Amino acid sequence: MSLVPVALAGRSYDILIERGLIARAGALIRPVLGARRLVVLTDENVARHHLAALEASLAAADYRFDTVVVPPGEQAKDLHRFPELAERLLGLGLERGTAFVALGGGVIGDLAGFAAATLLRGLDFVQVPTTLLAQIDSSVGGKTGVNARRGKNLVGAFHQPRLVLADLAALDTLPRREWLAGYAEMVKYGLLGDADFFARLERDGEVILAGAPGPLGEAVAHCCRMKAEIVAEDEREAGRRALLNLGHTFGHALEAETGYGPDLLHGEAVAIGMMLAADLSRRLGLLGEADFARIGRHLTATGLMTRVDQVPGGPFTADRLIQHMAHDKKVAEGRIAFVLMRGLGDSFQRRDVPPELVRDCFTTAGAV
């Protein structure tokens, strides 16, 4: 088992990474939460694959628990649907000692975390991420939230989990598309701060995507260590943590324009967003042509989208996408924050980007 600590004053927790953790979840949760009532939140797709094993493990650890199953997809974490879920959860008779268990991908983690952060003014929760994207990124760091009409995760809270159980066996049930969506976030870690890791992904990417236990486990642990270090330094994104948004400012605009629907997964949007961020960095004279080509070559080789005109439902206009970016939660004093690259593994944040260059990036990538 790999154990990655997240060191936060008074709120530290561990990320455990290994195959078979869901079947042992009850025994692993017990030393952290003790004997208390639990509420499991999951979605219909995840429930078919993993709920029985989780429930059996909780029962074996003598937990009393309820299970709430919601529809799959980004639509489940819509701000206007959250009150109904909150009433449903409160109807279970929650008490201050109740804790949530989030069984699922990033949507479930965000949703359960937000419920835990807000109901009864704050409850404990455990993350049991079942997608690659959630295991290496969204389950770690305490960001929770729901989507508003004006943008992604605009309503949320920082609320750290008590434990993260990343069961690599859960990834066996993922379709290739979900693997790729998570892999895009893995590439992000290399681009934002570890050129050697990016080179390793260029070499071993297909082995990782095939689920080979050794390379996969090592890559997941490496990403978790990188994020844990960043979160420990900057929990609330006042500085270095902003670098984790590489590709997200562009990507969130695409997600908003597509209505957070099934045509564009979050990781797919991030892949396109990273390519747009790389293009913007190149136009600003920060990123060399060779590095720009190398990023595009690797993303394309895996099968990820890298252009706006590859997204179903287009054509998309540059004006609309820029309008979405103006509502991003990272905007300050009317200026959009972009994470840019000086080279592979060397990223930084900048707000003084000429709007015409952003428009050029979109149109070159197939926006109209």
Secondary structure, DSSP 8 states (H G I E B T S, - for coil): -EEEEE--TTT-EEEEEETT-GGGHHHHHHHHH-S--EEEEEEHHHIIIIIHHHHHHHHHTT--EEEEEE-SSGGGGBTTTHHHHHHHHHTT---TT-EEEEEESHHHHHHHHHHHHHGGG--EEEEEE-SHHIIIIITSS-EEEEEETTEEEEEEEE---SEEEEEGGGGGG--HHHHHHHHHHHHHHHHHH-HHHHHHHHHHHHHHHTT-HHHHHHHHHHHHHHHHHHHHH-TTSSSGGGGGGTTHHHHHHHHHHTTT-TTS-HHHHHHHHHHHHHHHHHHTT-S-HHHHHHHHHHHHHHT---SGGGSTT----HHHHHHHHTT-TT-BTTB--EEEEEETTEEEEES---HHHHHHHHHHTT--
